[in-house]
Amino acid sequence: MPGIFISYRNIERSYAPMLVDRELSRRFGSENVFQAGRSNLPAVHFPTEIDRRVDECDLLIALIDRPWVGEELHLLREPGDWVRREIARALGQGKRVLPVLLDGAEMPRTAELPADIAPLTRRIALRMRPRTVDTDLLRLIGEVERLVPELVLATLMDPAPPKNVSGPALLRAEHQVLPFRHRGELDLLAAWCSATAGPPVKLVVGPMGTGKTRLGLRLAAQMRGSGRPGGLLSVTAPAECLDRLGEIGSPCLVVLDDAEARPAQVRAALRSLAAAPEAPARLLLLARSGGDWLDDLRDDTDDAVADLVDRVVPLALAPLRPVEEDFATACGAFARRLGLPLPCLSADRPETPTLLELQAAALAHVLSPDMPLDRPLRRILGLERAYWRKAGAAIGLPVPSDRVLTEVMATVTLFGADSEPEVDGLLTSLRAFRGAPVHAVDSCLDLLRTVLPGPAPLNPMQPEQLAQELVAEFLACDYRLAGCLDGVSDEQVRRALRNLGRCLERHPRISGPVEDFLAAAPGRLLPLALTVLPSLPRPQPLVAAMSGALGRTPQDELLAVVDALPLRSDPLARLAVDATERALGARGADANDFTTARLARRLSVRLTYLGERPADAVAAARSAVRALTTPTVGESAHGESVAVRSGSVRAELAEAHAALALALDLDPSSGDEAVAVGGTAVAQYRALSGGDRSGAALATALHNQSIRLRRARAIPAALAAATEARQIVEPLHAERPTRFRSLYADVLDNLSIVTHLTGHPEAAERLGRESLALRRALAAARPDAYRSQLAGTLFNLGLLLTENERKGAETRQLWDESLSIYDALSVHRPGHYDEPRDRVRAHLDRRKADRDD
């Protein structure tokens, strides 16, 4: 364990040793700071303890006051002087030594000190004075963090859980009551931690109950057993404290559980590691899936972070299923931990779908042997309520009703709090405390911190499955969450929405109350809900509740919702169309302003993305173009102030023409108009100012136009457009590969086809293989988003190879792989991939028939 040793001459005459000890202990933990006046215990052998503490410390702080360098300087010449002995021992072992000059003291000259501590004078010292002591202490803490970043890590970890817990708290993974079930992934991760090279980040994914947390705890314990620090990062750890993770010079492991819900901490850790590629630190992320939240990190503005995340390949855990002996093992473990007799076990274990529910049944059986074993989580909740009432009575609180207890515990579990003001805001907003005296809230807070301990000011019930059972019961009994809204912050709302989204997966019966909550303030809650969707493995239940709330959203709040929606997103596609249509309808049929035009263009893009209602998509795009080419577009009845022909109008007009061309692409009979409109979009993008954003937009427009020209058999023009698109995207991809990889793969894929049509098969094949490599990288990182594109590129490359008989076997392999991907995708979206799948199958059948002939 890293530590600080405070060396001083006389504690009786100076404020400094005690003040420095207090502030450093507050920041880094008292166990990591040695100050002899506080840390030495009775009966300890003083010389042995001092030597041991110096040997174990990573930093010695030498407090030097005026007597130290004045009338008492002669003491340092004594071989047995303790201050000399401490400093000499630390310097002799090459440890970091930081002098701190107190109250105007000056560093002695080298010649004035004995040879074994003379190197002290060559250390740059800090100063500390009474009138600037607060600022000086902050400087000291910052310098300690710089010199010993391992200390920062030690303070970020969750402390060891208390051993005297009982009841449902024992189900939490960190108590590790049950034996760890070994799995091969542990060996893989241990080898990764021990390796001196390789990626510093690993991601383990799996649904709730797959044992991710236990795996992380076990790995961290193995690290600590080999003398290297490791542990779970506390949810309360400030993100800025992770900035020095890459500076830690010795191997260590940081495990970040529930990573998808902690983006600030994840991003800070990644930036630190990306800035120090040779650092020995290891970051293990545990999450339920590697979905949109990981894509957000791949699009980070810091290229090094994006590249680091791009190399992360999720390691998927299989669920841990209960086996025959688990129930008896769990009963025995809980009985031993609680000091209770082992009850009689029936011949048949309870049927439970998850290992946690089996453990809950075992715990309930140990605590109450006569209780039925069905619905174990509900049984545990009953025992938990009894514990809450008992704990309240023990600290002299009036016993609240079950209804009040349920409301308090469920809302605290949903919303949480990261600060005392958030605590006060949440509790005082609860129905149970409206009009109640202040001491009632204070008493409730005492109870909460007794029965739901943890690092945050308010902590949720754990484990999560039990918490979800409580929340579902709470909402199913006609409770309302909307009353809390005035008292909670946006961050608390995000936490609640994330918890509700997860709860909906297991308890769909609460969809109505969740919709009611969203509809209570849709202008605020729907945009916040959009920010938590990437962290949900299955966002569809929450999206369904959002769609219901959208129909109850006031017209004046619709625009905020539309602005927050992404242009392209599979889970949100229909919600986005609905919201945009509603917002557009609220503008009025005669509206002809910039905002209305932008809404119409967005509607067209979203309909085209869905591939539905092509006539409506075309009509919306036409109305956007018409409005933006009207001389009075800046004169809005709704108060927008947009200068006629301003840069924003020109950019929006280019977007509108691009949207119209894409909408026309859906109708094969509109090919000529689509080419003409697409050409207009390209010309308008060319006229815009430069930059990555407009450059990518121009490249996209050129790429789409090349495809139209290819379909129209205008091959030379198609090749020119595709070539120019590549010239624009290639340097963007070289500079920001993560952000522009998908667009670059699109451009190369089309360019390979056009090149082949111009009679250059070898060049076409090279481009096709380059595109395929990019597609594979994209699909490996995000299979849900890019596997369909991979299937298309596999088919296209196969087409390019058909004329080469020597590559017939490879062609079949490419098409077989393409077909298998389309088959797998069709399971989740029946009918959506029928056309490309049938096309691949037809080519395979034709090739087989040709071979048989």
Disulfide bonds with the S-S distance in Angstrom:
none
